[in-house]
Amino acid sequence: MKIFLKRLLFLVAVVALWQGVYSSGVFPDIAFPPPIDVYFALIEGFKDGSLTKALLASFKHLLYGLPVSIILGTAIGVLLAKSKQADETAGMYLIALQSIPSIAWVPLSLLLFGFNEMAVIFVVVIGGIFVMALNTRTALRNVPSSFKKAARTMGVNGLELFFKVEIPASVPHFMTGIRLAWAFSWRALMAGELLSNGPGLGYSLTYAFDFARVDVVMAIILIIGIIGSTVDHLVFSKLEKSVMKRWGLL
């Protein structure tokens, strides 16, 4: 209850500061609307269904892209963790690829797939695949050697060692990888939709900007942030903590 009150008071303070900046006239009205205008823009958007359609479209893109990025990232991470040759040749480039901002992939995706939803899904996959690969590689490498030695003394080797010892021991780090893949893919999704032909929240953001609807722009920014925070807190954070507690790490 105390945490809830702290967060509520912080939110009230932010809104009050926002209103104060608007009232001071530092920025023109067209560039910095008051909180009440953004609130009505949210109500209007959900009432006429435009924001709902954009939100559902964004979730569809994420639903297609995120599982692919997790599966491919996991496969790449396992390959790099188990193959010294693969890690020495391709492993160093993984960090380089991860450091490329998601929006930098958008022009390439548009050239490959055109102005359609496949281009957006491609950016989502790229956004999560490398961070998932890095976390999977780290997870398998951090399996305590004592676990492997103990298993080998009992005659467990090869694939049996991998599936019965290494994978269970690396699950906590793997869950962290999934959480990060979600966060990176969500940001990549917005970058991909910004330059697409829609639908999606990113496209709606660009559309509102083109028509100088800054209240709608800020409303969509709020939606993106709230969804990202809510999904992380209610789903991935709780799942990660549950796994950590189950494995005795909390």
Number of C-alpha atoms within 10 A of each C-alpha: 6 7 8 9 10 11 12 12 12 12 12 12 12 12 15 13 12 15 16 13 15 18 13 8 10 10 12 9 13 10 11 18 21 16 17 12 15 21 15 14 21 19 14 14 18 14 11 10 12 15 23 15 17 21 21 14 17 24 16 14 24 21 13 15 25 24 18 19 27 23 15 18 27 24 17 23 27 21 18 25 22 14 11 12 12 14 18 11 10 13 20 11 12 18 13 10 15 18 11 12 14 23 19 13 20 23 14 14 19 20 10 12 13 15 16 15 21 17 24 32 27 25 29 35 28 26 32 32 31 27 30 31 30 23 24 31 27 19 24 23 16 14 18 13 11 9 13 17 13 12 16 13 9 9 11 16 16 9 10 12 16 16 12 13 19 21 17 14 19 20 19 21 21 25 22 22 28 25 22 18 28 26 20 23 26 24 22 28 30 23 23 30 30 22 18 22 17 21 20 28 28 27 21 24 22 19 17 17 15 10 9 13 19 21 25 26 21 22 22 24 14 14 16 18 11 12 13 15 14 13 15 17 12 10 12 19 17 13 17 20 16 15 19 17 12 11 13 8 10 9
